Amino acid sequence: MVNALWQGGAKGIKVMDQRLISTSAVRCVGNTLILQGRVYSPPYKITAVGDPERLQQSLAASKAIQTYMVYVNVYGLGWKVTEDGAVTLPGYSGTVDLHYAKPVQ
């Protein structure tokens, strides 16, 4: 869902209580979500800021979302998308240290 929202031009995204940035890693392990060292259990709340129509179109066009919707319909998994009007996201409060590999000389 996060990738589809970025694809739809989201200006900002919050997953649960954490603001995402370009280096944020959203990892799913079973039915839990790991985000910046914290573990979350369903239900998940994702908030995006951007053009509502473009965001909705991007969600509908996403192959991953289309596949998930099959499971929603067959197994009754949760899914609800709402438009909340004006939303303000908190600033990112984590570290932005980048780590990279260095070749051995």
C-alpha positions in Angstrom: 0.0 0.0 0.0 2.8 2.4 0.9 4.4 1.9 -2.5 1.1 2.5 -4.3 0.6 5.7 -2.3 4.1 7.0 -3.2 3.4 6.1 -6.8 0.2 8.1 -6.6 2.1 11.2 -5.6 1.7 11.2 -1.8 3.4 14.2 -0.3 3.8 12.4 3.0 2.8 9.1 4.6 2.4 8.0 8.2 2.2 4.3 9.1 0.6 3.8 12.6 2.3 6.6 14.5 5.5 7.0 12.4 6.2 9.3 9.6 7.9 7.7 6.6 10.9 9.1 4.8 12.8 7.9 1.7 15.0 5.5 3.8 12.1 4.0 5.9 11.8 0.3 5.6 8.3 -1.2 6.1 8.8 -4.9 6.7 6.0 -7.5 7.0 6.8 -10.6 9.1 3.8 -12.9 9.1 0.9 -10.7 10.1 3.1 -8.2 12.0 4.7 -5.1 10.7 8.2 -3.9 11.6 8.9 -0.2 11.1 12.1 1.4 12.4 12.6 -1.1 15.1 9.0 -1.2 16.4 6.6 -4.1 15.9 3.0 -3.5 15.1 0.0 -5.9 15.0 -3.1 -5.5 12.9 -5.2 -3.5 12.3 -2.8 -1.1 10.6 -3.6 2.6 10.0 -1.9 4.3 7.1 -2.4 8.0 6.5 -1.3 9.8 3.3 -1.3 13.4 2.3 -1.8 14.2 -1.4 -4.4 14.5 -4.2 -7.2 12.2 -3.0 -8.2 11.3 -6.6 -4.6 10.4 -7.7 -4.1 8.4 -4.5 -7.3 6.4 -5.0 -6.4 5.8 -8.7 -3.0 4.5 -7.7 -4.4 2.2 -5.1 -6.9 0.8 -7.6 -4.1 0.4 -10.3 -1.7 -1.4 -8.0 -1.3 -5.1 -8.9 -0.3 -5.8 -5.3 -3.5 -4.1 -4.0 -5.6 -6.0 -6.5 -4.2 -9.3 -5.3 -4.8 -8.3 -1.7 -8.4 -7.4 -2.6 -9.0 -11.0 -3.7 -8.0 -12.1 -0.2 -10.2 -9.4 1.3 -13.2 -10.8 -0.6 -12.4 -14.5 -0.2 -11.2 -14.5 3.5 -12.8 -11.4 4.9 -9.6 -9.6 5.6 -9.8 -5.9 6.6 -9.7 -3.0 4.2 -11.2 0.4 4.5 -10.1 3.6 2.7 -11.5 6.9 3.8 -10.9 10.5 2.9 -10.4 12.6 6.1 -10.2 16.0 4.5 -7.3 18.2 5.9 -4.7 16.0 7.5 -1.4 17.1 9.1 1.4 14.6 9.5 4.0 14.9 12.3 7.6 15.6 11.3 10.0 12.6 11.2 11.7 12.1 14.6 14.1 9.3 13.9 17.7 9.4 12.9 18.8 9.9 9.3 22.2 8.4 9.5 23.1 6.5 6.3 25.3 3.4 6.4 27.0 2.0 3.4 29.6 -0.6 2.6 33.2 0.4 1.9 35.6 -1.7 -0.2 38.6 -3.3 1.4 41.8 -1.7 0.1 
